[in-house]
Amino acid sequence: MQPSLFEPVPDPVAPPPATAPDPRLAVARLEGLVRELSLLNEAIPVIVEGRRDVEALRRLGLSGEILTLHCGQTVAAFGERLARRFSTVILLLDWDRRGRQLHAQLARHLDAEWEEHNYLRQELIALCKSSITSIEELPALLAAQTAAPRAAIASDRPAAGRRRHP
């Protein structure tokens, strides 16, 4: 049915304009994930690829058990050893191509011992994917991101003794 010449044609509903996420929210969420990971690590071991990943997590404040996948065993043997030793683990392998492959291989050997905490890795990937692809880069990214919003907030403030005029 065509509209009458005398009736106004309704405008299609326009979607709201897309807004970029506030970088301060992303930084706050990243810091929160690191705190949550640190608390969980007090009771649950974290599995990473190598020594530099362990060092990076230590710099971020994790003090619990962190095990490296690259320890001279096959992925299958490492996974079987983890499954016998722990009721649950946190898999925190890199999200580059090799890390994704290792994550999938190790997950097959662990059954469901890792799934409960997989959201940590998924959220890290979502927050960091465009910037970094490995755990060892996380401390530098977090330091840069926490410094950037502080600098932006400081630049919004008027200098001491000066007033902004509208």
Secondary structure as the mmCIF struct_conf table of DSSP 4:
data_model
#
loop_
_struct_conf.conf_type_id
_struct_conf.id
_struct_conf.beg_label_comp_id
_struct_conf.beg_label_asym_id
_struct_conf.beg_label_seq_id
_struct_conf.end_label_comp_id
_struct_conf.end_label_asym_id
_struct_conf.end_label_seq_id
HELX_LH_PP_P HELX_LH_PP_P1 GLN A 2 SER A 4
TURN_TY1_P TURN_TY1_P1 LEU A 5 PHE A 6
BEND BEND1 GLU A 7 GLU A 7
HELX_LH_PP_P HELX_LH_PP_P2 PRO A 8 ALA A 18
HELX_LH_PP_P HELX_LH_PP_P3 ALA A 20 ASP A 22
HELX_RH_AL_P HELX_RH_AL_P1 PRO A 23 ASN A 41
TURN_TY1_P TURN_TY1_P2 GLU A 42 ALA A 43
BEND BEND2 ILE A 44 ILE A 44
STRN STRN1 VAL A 46 VAL A 48
BEND BEND3 GLU A 49 GLY A 50
HELX_RH_AL_P HELX_RH_AL_P2 ARG A 51 ARG A 59
TURN_TY1_P TURN_TY1_P3 LEU A 60 GLY A 61
BEND BEND4 GLY A 64 GLY A 64
STRN STRN2 ILE A 66 THR A 68
BEND BEND5 LEU A 69 LEU A 69
BEND BEND6 CYS A 71 GLN A 73
HELX_RH_AL_P HELX_RH_AL_P3 VAL A 75 ARG A 85
BEND BEND7 SER A 87 SER A 87
STRN STRN3 ILE A 90 LEU A 91
BEND BEND8 TRP A 95 ASP A 96
HELX_RH_AL_P HELX_RH_AL_P4 ARG A 97 LEU A 110
TURN_TY1_P TURN_TY1_P4 ASP A 111 TRP A 114
HELX_RH_3T_P HELX_RH_3T_P1 GLU A 115 HIS A 117
HELX_RH_AL_P HELX_RH_AL_P5 ASN A 118 CYS A 128
TURN_TY1_P TURN_TY1_P5 LYS A 129 SER A 131
BEND BEND9 THR A 133 SER A 134
HELX_RH_3T_P HELX_RH_3T_P2 ILE A 135 GLU A 137
HELX_RH_AL_P HELX_RH_AL_P6 LEU A 138 ASP A 156
BEND BEND10 ARG A 157 ARG A 157
HELX_LH_PP_P HELX_LH_PP_P4 PRO A 158 ALA A 159
TURN_TY1_P TURN_TY1_P6 ALA A 160 GLY A 161
#
